[in-house]
């Protein structure tokens, strides 16, 4: 008997990336609105780029950058790169 709540590998990967984004956003002291906007941007881009090969961590960092600009919560690109790089390692 199969469960109705089976989680695919793609959903597991997205969950890991979203957790990564929330950790980076907390370290950068971004608001929850900016973080949620970054998650939406990530989900839309990853569903659009589903069939192509791309680095999900780079896409997550880009989504954080774009969301911070969209919500007018300025983050220095140097700080964003340093935080996202340290969490990947």
Biopython code that builds the backbone (N, CA, C, O; Angstrom):
import numpy as np
from Bio.PDB.StructureBuilder import StructureBuilder

atoms = [
    (1, "UNK", "N", (0.841, -1.178, 0.000)),
    (1, "UNK", "CA", (0.000, 0.000, 0.000)),
    (1, "UNK", "C", (0.885, 1.240, 0.000)),
    (1, "UNK", "O", (1.797, 1.356, 0.819)),
    (2, "UNK", "N", (0.622, 2.156, -0.908)),
    (2, "UNK", "CA", (1.433, 3.362, -1.007)),
    (2, "UNK", "C", (0.782, 4.498, -0.236)),
    (2, "UNK", "O", (-0.440, 4.574, -0.111)),
    (3, "UNK", "N", (1.610, 5.355, 0.265)),
    (3, "UNK", "CA", (1.135, 6.501, 1.025)),
    (3, "UNK", "C", (0.788, 7.648, 0.087)),
    (3, "UNK", "O", (1.404, 7.816, -0.966)),
    (4, "UNK", "N", (-0.195, 8.424, 0.480)),
    (4, "UNK", "CA", (-0.580, 9.581, -0.327)),
    (4, "UNK", "C", (0.418, 10.719, -0.194)),
    (4, "UNK", "O", (0.444, 11.618, -1.035)),
    (5, "UNK", "N", (1.230, 10.695, 0.838)),
    (5, "UNK", "CA", (2.170, 11.786, 1.080)),
    (5, "UNK", "C", (3.600, 11.382, 0.737)),
    (5, "UNK", "O", (4.514, 11.614, 1.528)),
    (6, "UNK", "N", (3.796, 10.795, -0.407)),
    (6, "UNK", "CA", (5.152, 10.451, -0.821)),
    (6, "UNK", "C", (5.864, 11.706, -1.289)),
    (6, "UNK", "O", (5.293, 12.535, -1.997)),
    (7, "UNK", "N", (7.096, 11.831, -0.892)),
    (7, "UNK", "CA", (7.893, 13.004, -1.231)),
    (7, "UNK", "C", (8.912, 12.598, -2.278)),
    (7, "UNK", "O", (9.650, 11.629, -2.099)),
    (8, "UNK", "N", (8.948, 13.344, -3.370)),
    (8, "UNK", "CA", (9.882, 13.039, -4.445)),
    (8, "UNK", "C", (11.262, 13.598, -4.117)),
    (8, "UNK", "O", (11.414, 14.411, -3.205)),
    (9, "UNK", "N", (12.256, 13.156, -4.865)),
    (9, "UNK", "CA", (13.618, 13.656, -4.673)),
    (9, "UNK", "C", (13.699, 15.147, -4.963)),
    (9, "UNK", "O", (14.427, 15.876, -4.288)),
    (10, "UNK", "N", (12.956, 15.603, -5.964)),
    (10, "UNK", "CA", (12.956, 17.019, -6.315)),
    (10, "UNK", "C", (12.405, 17.865, -5.168)),
    (10, "UNK", "O", (12.930, 18.942, -4.885)),
    (11, "UNK", "N", (11.360, 17.389, -4.512)),
    (11, "UNK", "CA", (10.789, 18.112, -3.378)),
    (11, "UNK", "C", (11.754, 18.141, -2.198)),
    (11, "UNK", "O", (11.820, 19.136, -1.477)),
    (12, "UNK", "N", (12.501, 17.061, -1.995)),
    (12, "UNK", "CA", (13.499, 17.026, -0.924)),
    (12, "UNK", "C", (14.606, 18.043, -1.189)),
    (12, "UNK", "O", (15.045, 18.743, -0.277)),
    (13, "UNK", "N", (15.055, 18.120, -2.451)),
    (13, "UNK", "CA", (16.098, 19.081, -2.817)),
    (13, "UNK", "C", (15.613, 20.507, -2.600)),
    (13, "UNK", "O", (16.345, 21.345, -2.072)),
    (14, "UNK", "N", (14.383, 20.780, -3.008)),
    (14, "UNK", "CA", (13.833, 22.126, -2.820)),
    (14, "UNK", "C", (13.714, 22.472, -1.344)),
    (14, "UNK", "O", (13.952, 23.616, -0.958)),
    (15, "UNK", "N", (13.352, 21.505, -0.518)),
    (15, "UNK", "CA", (13.252, 21.742, 0.918)),
    (15, "UNK", "C", (14.616, 22.093, 1.506)),
    (15, "UNK", "O", (14.720, 22.981, 2.352)),
    (16, "UNK", "N", (15.653, 21.401, 1.061)),
    (16, "UNK", "CA", (17.012, 21.689, 1.535)),
    (16, "UNK", "C", (17.431, 23.100, 1.121)),
    (16, "UNK", "O", (18.016, 23.837, 1.915)),
    (17, "UNK", "N", (17.133, 23.469, -0.116)),
    (17, "UNK", "CA", (17.519, 24.792, -0.610)),
    (17, "UNK", "C", (16.747, 25.892, 0.115)),
    (17, "UNK", "O", (17.325, 26.924, 0.456)),
    (18, "UNK", "N", (15.459, 25.689, 0.354)),
    (18, "UNK", "CA", (14.671, 26.697, 1.067)),
    (18, "UNK", "C", (15.178, 26.847, 2.500)),
    (18, "UNK", "O", (15.239, 27.966, 3.011)),
    (19, "UNK", "N", (15.538, 25.759, 3.151)),
    (19, "UNK", "CA", (16.124, 25.839, 4.495)),
    (19, "UNK", "C", (17.436, 26.615, 4.463)),
    (19, "UNK", "O", (17.714, 27.426, 5.346)),
    (20, "UNK", "N", (18.232, 26.356, 3.442)),
    (20, "UNK", "CA", (19.490, 27.084, 3.235)),
    (20, "UNK", "C", (19.221, 28.581, 3.085)),
    (20, "UNK", "O", (19.921, 29.405, 3.675)),
    (21, "UNK", "N", (18.205, 28.929, 2.295)),
    (21, "UNK", "CA", (17.869, 30.341, 2.089)),
    (21, "UNK", "C", (17.431, 31.001, 3.396)),
    (21, "UNK", "O", (17.812, 32.138, 3.674)),
    (22, "UNK", "N", (16.636, 30.298, 4.193)),
    (22, "UNK", "CA", (16.181, 30.858, 5.460)),
    (22, "UNK", "C", (17.344, 31.054, 6.429)),
    (22, "UNK", "O", (17.370, 32.042, 7.162)),
    (23, "UNK", "N", (18.301, 30.138, 6.446)),
    (23, "UNK", "CA", (19.485, 30.292, 7.294)),
    (23, "UNK", "C", (20.312, 31.499, 6.859)),
    (23, "UNK", "O", (20.757, 32.288, 7.693)),
    (24, "UNK", "N", (20.514, 31.638, 5.561)),
    (24, "UNK", "CA", (21.283, 32.777, 5.044)),
    (24, "UNK", "C", (20.559, 34.088, 5.329)),
    (24, "UNK", "O", (21.189, 35.075, 5.709)),
    (25, "UNK", "N", (19.252, 34.105, 5.149)),
    (25, "UNK", "CA", (18.470, 35.317, 5.399)),
    (25, "UNK", "C", (18.520, 35.706, 6.874)),
    (25, "UNK", "O", (18.579, 36.891, 7.202)),
    (26, "UNK", "N", (18.497, 34.726, 7.755)),
    (26, "UNK", "CA", (18.593, 35.017, 9.187)),
    (26, "UNK", "C", (19.959, 35.604, 9.520)),
    (26, "UNK", "O", (20.062, 36.544, 10.308)),
    (27, "UNK", "N", (21.001, 35.051, 8.921)),
    (27, "UNK", "CA", (22.354, 35.562, 9.163)),
    (27, "UNK", "C", (22.505, 36.989, 8.628)),
    (27, "UNK", "O", (23.213, 37.806, 9.217)),
    (28, "UNK", "N", (21.838, 37.282, 7.514)),
    (28, "UNK", "CA", (21.890, 38.626, 6.931)),
    (28, "UNK", "C", (20.904, 39.588, 7.587)),
    (28, "UNK", "O", (20.883, 40.777, 7.268)),
    (29, "UNK", "N", (20.087, 39.070, 8.504)),
    (29, "UNK", "CA", (19.065, 39.848, 9.215)),
    (29, "UNK", "C", (18.039, 40.454, 8.258)),
    (29, "UNK", "O", (17.662, 41.619, 8.384)),
    (30, "UNK", "N", (17.599, 39.642, 7.305)),
    (30, "UNK", "CA", (16.559, 40.075, 6.378)),
    (30, "UNK", "C", (15.194, 39.844, 7.008)),
    (30, "UNK", "O", (15.022, 38.936, 7.820)),
    (31, "UNK", "N", (14.234, 40.664, 6.632)),
    (31, "UNK", "CA", (12.883, 40.512, 7.166)),
    (31, "UNK", "C", (12.229, 39.259, 6.599)),
    (31, "UNK", "O", (12.688, 38.702, 5.602)),
    (32, "UNK", "N", (11.163, 38.829, 7.240)),
    (32, "UNK", "CA", (10.455, 37.635, 6.787)),
    (32, "UNK", "C", (9.781, 37.885, 5.441)),
    (32, "UNK", "O", (9.611, 36.953, 4.655)),
    (33, "UNK", "N", (9.396, 39.122, 5.167)),
    (33, "UNK", "CA", (8.782, 39.454, 3.873)),
    (33, "UNK", "C", (9.799, 39.270, 2.752)),
    (33, "UNK", "O", (9.480, 38.704, 1.706)),
    (34, "UNK", "N", (11.003, 39.740, 2.966)),
    (34, "UNK", "CA", (12.061, 39.578, 1.971)),
    (34, "UNK", "C", (12.414, 38.107, 1.788)),
    (34, "UNK", "O", (12.632, 37.649, 0.667)),
    (35, "UNK", "N", (12.468, 37.376, 2.883)),
    (35, "UNK", "CA", (12.778, 35.950, 2.811)),
    (35, "UNK", "C", (11.690, 35.186, 2.061)),
    (35, "UNK", "O", (11.987, 34.312, 1.247)),
    (36, "UNK", "N", (10.440, 35.517, 2.337)),
    (36, "UNK", "CA", (9.331, 34.862, 1.636)),
    (36, "UNK", "C", (9.344, 35.216, 0.151)),
    (36, "UNK", "O", (9.062, 34.365, -0.693)),
    (37, "UNK", "N", (9.668, 36.460, -0.168)),
    (37, "UNK", "CA", (9.777, 36.862, -1.577)),
    (37, "UNK", "C", (10.882, 36.079, -2.274)),
    (37, "UNK", "O", (10.725, 35.667, -3.423)),
    (38, "UNK", "N", (11.991, 35.876, -1.584)),
    (38, "UNK", "CA", (13.090, 35.090, -2.159)),
    (38, "UNK", "C", (12.660, 33.647, -2.399)),
    (38, "UNK", "O", (13.030, 33.046, -3.408)),
    (39, "UNK", "N", (11.884, 33.093, -1.480)),
    (39, "UNK", "CA", (11.401, 31.717, -1.655)),
    (39, "UNK", "C", (10.475, 31.611, -2.861)),
    (39, "UNK", "O", (10.540, 30.640, -3.615)),
    (40, "UNK", "N", (9.616, 32.605, -3.042)),
    (40, "UNK", "CA", (8.708, 32.609, -4.199)),
    (40, "UNK", "C", (9.506, 32.724, -5.493)),
    (40, "UNK", "O", (9.236, 32.009, -6.458)),
    (41, "UNK", "N", (10.481, 33.616, -5.512)),
    (41, "UNK", "CA", (11.326, 33.785, -6.700)),
    (41, "UNK", "C", (12.057, 32.484, -7.007)),
    (41, "UNK", "O", (12.140, 32.072, -8.164)),
    (42, "UNK", "N", (12.584, 31.842, -5.974)),
    (42, "UNK", "CA", (13.294, 30.577, -6.181)),
    (42, "UNK", "C", (12.367, 29.515, -6.764)),
    (42, "UNK", "O", (12.727, 28.834, -7.724)),
    (43, "UNK", "N", (11.175, 29.374, -6.186)),
    (43, "UNK", "CA", (10.238, 28.349, -6.665)),
    (43, "UNK", "C", (9.826, 28.591, -8.116)),
    (43, "UNK", "O", (9.749, 27.654, -8.911)),
    (44, "UNK", "N", (9.563, 29.847, -8.453)),
    (44, "UNK", "CA", (9.161, 30.150, -9.830)),
    (44, "UNK", "C", (10.301, 29.877, -10.806)),
    (44, "UNK", "O", (10.083, 29.299, -11.870)),
    (45, "UNK", "N", (11.495, 30.285, -10.453)),
    (45, "UNK", "CA", (12.640, 30.069, -11.348)),
    (45, "UNK", "C", (12.995, 28.593, -11.461)),
    (45, "UNK", "O", (13.299, 28.110, -12.551)),
    (46, "UNK", "N", (12.958, 27.879, -10.353)),
    (46, "UNK", "CA", (13.323, 26.460, -10.416)),
    (46, "UNK", "C", (12.287, 25.646, -11.181)),
    (46, "UNK", "O", (12.635, 24.647, -11.810)),
    (47, "UNK", "N", (11.029, 26.052, -11.138)),
    (47, "UNK", "CA", (10.033, 25.321, -11.930)),
    (47, "UNK", "C", (10.171, 25.659, -13.410)),
    (47, "UNK", "O", (9.912, 24.816, -14.269)),
    (48, "UNK", "N", (10.577, 26.882, -13.705)),
    (48, "UNK", "CA", (10.784, 27.279, -15.097)),
    (48, "UNK", "C", (12.031, 26.617, -15.676)),
    (48, "UNK", "O", (12.032, 26.205, -16.836)),
    (49, "UNK", "N", (13.082, 26.512, -14.882)),
    (49, "UNK", "CA", (14.354, 25.946, -15.324)),
    (49, "UNK", "C", (14.457, 24.460, -14.997)),
    (49, "UNK", "O", (15.560, 23.921, -14.903)),
    (50, "UNK", "N", (13.338, 23.807, -14.826)),
    (50, "UNK", "CA", (13.304, 22.421, -14.361)),
    (50, "UNK", "C", (14.108, 21.470, -15.240)),
    (50, "UNK", "O", (14.774, 20.573, -14.722)),
    (51, "UNK", "N", (14.059, 21.645, -16.539)),
    (51, "UNK", "CA", (14.709, 20.693, -17.440)),
    (51, "UNK", "C", (16.164, 21.045, -17.743)),
    (51, "UNK", "O", (16.867, 20.250, -18.367)),
    (52, "UNK", "N", (16.620, 22.195, -17.324)),
    (52, "UNK", "CA", (18.003, 22.579, -17.583)),
    (52, "UNK", "C", (18.853, 22.302, -16.350)),
    (52, "UNK", "O", (18.338, 22.106, -15.250)),
    (53, "UNK", "N", (20.128, 22.291, -16.555)),
    (53, "UNK", "CA", (21.058, 22.015, -15.477)),
    (53, "UNK", "C", (21.535, 23.335, -14.890)),
    (53, "UNK", "O", (22.092, 24.164, -15.609)),
    (54, "UNK", "N", (21.326, 23.541, -13.598)),
    (54, "UNK", "CA", (21.764, 24.770, -12.949)),
    (54, "UNK", "C", (22.115, 24.465, -11.498)),
    (54, "UNK", "O", (21.672, 23.464, -10.934)),
    (55, "UNK", "N", (22.915, 25.343, -10.908)),
    (55, "UNK", "CA", (23.300, 25.190, -9.511)),
    (55, "UNK", "C", (22.219, 25.805, -8.632)),
    (55, "UNK", "O", (21.952, 27.003, -8.730)),
    (56, "UNK", "N", (21.598, 25.009, -7.783)),
    (56, "UNK", "CA", (20.483, 25.486, -6.971)),
    (56, "UNK", "C", (20.926, 26.476, -5.901)),
    (56, "UNK", "O", (20.162, 27.372, -5.543)),
    (57, "UNK", "N", (22.137, 26.335, -5.386)),
    (57, "UNK", "CA", (22.622, 27.266, -4.371)),
    (57, "UNK", "C", (22.876, 28.650, -4.971)),
    (57, "UNK", "O", (22.625, 29.665, -4.321)),
    (58, "UNK", "N", (23.367, 28.689, -6.195)),
    (58, "UNK", "CA", (23.555, 29.970, -6.876)),
    (58, "UNK", "C", (22.207, 30.620, -7.157)),
    (58, "UNK", "O", (22.055, 31.831, -7.001)),
    (59, "UNK", "N", (21.241, 29.829, -7.565)),
    (59, "UNK", "CA", (19.895, 30.346, -7.802)),
    (59, "UNK", "C", (19.285, 30.876, -6.503)),
    (59, "UNK", "O", (18.608, 31.904, -6.516)),
    (60, "UNK", "N", (19.515, 30.194, -5.398)),
    (60, "UNK", "CA", (19.000, 30.649, -4.105)),
    (60, "UNK", "C", (19.638, 31.976, -3.693)),
    (60, "UNK", "O", (18.945, 32.870, -3.208)),
    (61, "UNK", "N", (20.938, 32.109, -3.882)),
    (61, "UNK", "CA", (21.622, 33.362, -3.558)),
    (61, "UNK", "C", (21.127, 34.496, -4.447)),
    (61, "UNK", "O", (20.956, 35.625, -3.987)),
    (62, "UNK", "N", (20.899, 34.193, -5.716)),
    (62, "UNK", "CA", (20.374, 35.191, -6.641)),
    (62, "UNK", "C", (18.969, 35.609, -6.237)),
    (62, "UNK", "O", (18.627, 36.789, -6.316)),
    (63, "UNK", "N", (18.157, 34.660, -5.808)),
    (63, "UNK", "CA", (16.798, 34.973, -5.360)),
    (63, "UNK", "C", (16.825, 35.870, -4.123)),
    (63, "UNK", "O", (16.012, 36.788, -4.010)),
    (64, "UNK", "N", (17.744, 35.617, -3.201)),
    (64, "UNK", "CA", (17.882, 36.481, -2.026)),
    (64, "UNK", "C", (18.282, 37.895, -2.423)),
    (64, "UNK", "O", (17.757, 38.870, -1.888)),
    (65, "UNK", "N", (19.208, 37.999, -3.357)),
    (65, "UNK", "CA", (19.648, 39.311, -3.820)),
    (65, "UNK", "C", (18.512, 40.069, -4.497)),
    (65, "UNK", "O", (18.281, 41.244, -4.211)),
    (66, "UNK", "N", (17.814, 39.395, -5.386)),
    (66, "UNK", "CA", (16.709, 40.029, -6.102)),
    (66, "UNK", "C", (15.580, 40.425, -5.153)),
    (66, "UNK", "O", (15.002, 41.502, -5.299)),
    (67, "UNK", "N", (15.266, 39.580, -4.198)),
    (67, "UNK", "CA", (14.204, 39.888, -3.236)),
    (67, "UNK", "C", (14.581, 41.072, -2.356)),
    (67, "UNK", "O", (13.726, 41.895, -2.027)),
    (68, "UNK", "N", (15.844, 41.168, -1.975)),
    (68, "UNK", "CA", (16.265, 42.300, -1.140)),
    (68, "UNK", "C", (16.176, 43.611, -1.909)),
    (68, "UNK", "O", (15.873, 44.652, -1.326)),
    (69, "UNK", "N", (16.432, 43.572, -3.190)),
    (69, "UNK", "CA", (16.288, 44.778, -4.006)),
    (69, "UNK", "C", (14.816, 45.109, -4.228)),
    (69, "UNK", "O", (14.427, 46.276, -4.177)),
    (70, "UNK", "N", (14.001, 44.092, -4.473)),
    (70, "UNK", "CA", (12.575, 44.293, -4.721)),
    (70, "UNK", "C", (11.867, 44.856, -3.490)),
    (70, "UNK", "O", (11.016, 45.737, -3.609)),
    (71, "UNK", "N", (12.215, 44.353, -2.324)),
    (71, "UNK", "CA", (11.594, 44.807, -1.077)),
    (71, "UNK", "C", (12.306, 46.030, -0.495)),
    (71, "UNK", "O", (11.951, 46.497, 0.587)),
    (72, "UNK", "N", (13.299, 46.545, -1.201)),
    (72, "UNK", "CA", (14.083, 47.715, -0.798)),
    (72, "UNK", "C", (14.714, 47.540, 0.585)),
    (72, "UNK", "O", (14.719, 48.457, 1.406)),
    (73, "UNK", "N", (15.235, 46.358, 0.813)),
    (73, "UNK", "CA", (15.984, 46.061, 2.023)),
    (73, "UNK", "C", (17.415, 45.777, 1.581)),
    (73, "UNK", "O", (17.782, 44.634, 1.307)),
    (74, "UNK", "N", (18.198, 46.815, 1.517)),
    (74, "UNK", "CA", (19.496, 46.750, 0.867)),
    (74, "UNK", "C", (20.488, 45.872, 1.627)),
    (74, "UNK", "O", (20.654, 45.983, 2.841)),
    (75, "UNK", "N", (21.133, 45.006, 0.869)),
    (75, "UNK", "CA", (22.171, 44.114, 1.386)),
    (75, "UNK", "C", (23.379, 44.273, 0.480)),
    (75, "UNK", "O", (23.261, 44.235, -0.745)),
    (76, "UNK", "N", (24.536, 44.450, 1.090)),
    (76, "UNK", "CA", (25.747, 44.537, 0.278)),
    (76, "UNK", "C", (26.013, 43.188, -0.366)),
    (76, "UNK", "O", (25.892, 42.142, 0.272)),
    (77, "UNK", "N", (26.371, 43.229, -1.625)),
    (77, "UNK", "CA", (26.607, 41.988, -2.366)),
    (77, "UNK", "C", (27.765, 41.205, -1.752)),
    (77, "UNK", "O", (27.772, 39.975, -1.784)),
    (78, "UNK", "N", (28.735, 41.911, -1.200)),
    (78, "UNK", "CA", (29.863, 41.258, -0.530)),
    (78, "UNK", "C", (29.373, 40.428, 0.653)),
    (78, "UNK", "O", (29.810, 39.292, 0.841)),
    (79, "UNK", "N", (28.463, 40.996, 1.451)),
    (79, "UNK", "CA", (27.923, 40.269, 2.598)),
    (79, "UNK", "C", (27.112, 39.054, 2.155)),
    (79, "UNK", "O", (27.201, 37.983, 2.756)),
    (80, "UNK", "N", (26.329, 39.231, 1.107)),
    (80, "UNK", "CA", (25.519, 38.129, 0.586)),
    (80, "UNK", "C", (26.396, 36.980, 0.100)),
    (80, "UNK", "O", (26.121, 35.816, 0.390)),
    (81, "UNK", "N", (27.439, 37.306, -0.631)),
    (81, "UNK", "CA", (28.342, 36.271, -1.147)),
    (81, "UNK", "C", (29.063, 35.564, -0.004)),
    (81, "UNK", "O", (29.180, 34.339, -0.010)),
    (82, "UNK", "N", (29.546, 36.324, 0.972)),
    (82, "UNK", "CA", (30.254, 35.708, 2.101)),
    (82, "UNK", "C", (29.353, 34.760, 2.889)),
    (82, "UNK", "O", (29.768, 33.655, 3.238)),
    (83, "UNK", "N", (28.130, 35.185, 3.168)),
    (83, "UNK", "CA", (27.210, 34.349, 3.946)),
    (83, "UNK", "C", (26.818, 33.103, 3.169)),
    (83, "UNK", "O", (26.858, 31.997, 3.709)),
    (84, "UNK", "N", (26.441, 33.269, 1.917)),
    (84, "UNK", "CA", (26.004, 32.106, 1.136)),
    (84, "UNK", "C", (27.152, 31.132, 0.897)),
    (84, "UNK", "O", (26.935, 29.921, 0.863)),
    (85, "UNK", "N", (28.348, 31.635, 0.735)),
    (85, "UNK", "CA", (29.505, 30.759, 0.527)),
    (85, "UNK", "C", (29.806, 29.954, 1.790)),
    (85, "UNK", "O", (30.107, 28.763, 1.711)),
    (86, "UNK", "N", (29.727, 30.597, 2.944)),
    (86, "UNK", "CA", (30.045, 29.903, 4.197)),
    (86, "UNK", "C", (29.025, 28.827, 4.531)),
    (86, "UNK", "O", (29.378, 27.796, 5.105)),
    (87, "UNK", "N", (27.766, 29.055, 4.179)),
    (87, "UNK", "CA", (26.748, 28.041, 4.466)),
    (87, "UNK", "C", (26.807, 26.868, 3.509)),
    (87, "UNK", "O", (26.355, 25.776, 3.853)),
    (88, "UNK", "N", (27.352, 27.061, 2.315)),
    (88, "UNK", "CA", (27.487, 25.950, 1.371)),
    (88, "UNK", "C", (28.554, 24.986, 1.861)),
    (88, "UNK", "O", (28.406, 23.770, 1.740)),
    (89, "UNK", "N", (29.624, 25.530, 2.410)),
    (89, "UNK", "CA", (30.707, 24.678, 2.910)),
    (89, "UNK", "C", (30.266, 24.051, 4.191)),
    (89, "UNK", "O", (31.019, 23.289, 4.797)),
]
sb = StructureBuilder()
sb.init_structure("model")
sb.init_model(0)
sb.init_chain("A")
sb.init_seg("    ")
for serial, (resi, resn, name, xyz) in enumerate(atoms, 1):
    if name == "N":
        sb.init_residue(resn, " ", resi, " ")
    sb.init_atom(name, np.array(xyz, "f"), 0.0, 1.0, " ", f" {name:<3s}", serial, name[0])
structure = sb.get_structure()
